[in-house]
Amino acid sequence: NITRVGHLGVDEDYIWNIINYGTYPFLSWEEGRNSLFGLTDCGELNVENGVYTLMNNVTTNGTCFNITAENVTLDGKGYLINYSTSETGYGVVSEGYNNISIVNVSILLGNDAMTYSYGINLKNSNYSRIERVEINITGPVSGYNRLVNLEDMWNISVRDNVLNSFLDAGSSTYSGGIYGTNIYNSLIHNNS
């Protein structure tokens, strides 16, 4: 059961109280077309038109968030996603779903021994955006750890992000940065 405790002000933010909600790791509230979720743990984001907001830092062994619905927003509210602490995975991944927004979040590769672990991995996700995200990875001597991996996409925006690769001497040139294949009519701007 979920109860609305109070209204915070002009932005239409609400404070939520959760009572005996079972095993689900998030708070939920639905109004109109959009569903709003407060996330306290990693998992699948599978509600179309869902707006998911981190409520705290989250850590996982492999992949943290798998987006499996259209029109999903993940708003980190400045919190940290610490992924791949003990196995290969992604901070955020989505394949084949459009209008994905990943905003206001810090993403950290939790174990520098992991390879093929990307901060954000989007494939066939047209009309998507990555904005105001900070990603930090360290790199092993070999392997492909990318900050942002984009494949087969139209009309995407990657802007105003801070992307840091702290690579070991002799690391693969395929580690770090924004990597894209078959990207069309898109904006990649003001990333540092």
C-alpha positions, 0 to 999 in steps of 0.5 A: 500500500502506498499513501501520499503524505504531502505536496512539496510545492510548485514543481508538483513533487510529492513525498511518499510513504510506503507501507508493507509493499512486499518484495518490490524495490520501488515506490509507485504512483500513477496518474494519467498516462505517466507512471512515476516510480521511486527506485531504491534498487536496480532492476527492470524498468518495464512500464511504458511512459514510466518516469523512474526516479532514484531515491538513493545510490544503488549497487549491483554485481552486473547490470543495474537497469534494463529498460524494456518499454517505450517512453521511459525516463530514468532520472537519477536526481544526482545519485550513483549507479555502481554497476559490474562489481563482480560480473560483466554488465551495464549501468543502464541498457536498452535494446529496441525501445524508443524515447529513452531518457537517462538524466541527472545521474552518476554511473561508476564501473564498480570493478576495474577487472571487468571487461565489456562493461559499458556505462550506458548501452543503447541499441535501436533506441530512436529519439532517445537522450542522455543528458547531465550524466557523469560516467567514470570507468577504469580500464584493464589492460585489455577489454572494451569498457565504454562510457557510452555505447550507441548502435543503430539509432536515429535522432538521439541527443547526448549532451552536457555530460561528464565522461571520465576514463581512467585507463591503465597504461597499455589499455585497449583503444576501444575503452572509454569515450562515446562509441557509436555505429550507424547513428543518424540525424543526432546531436552529440554536444558539450560532453567533457 
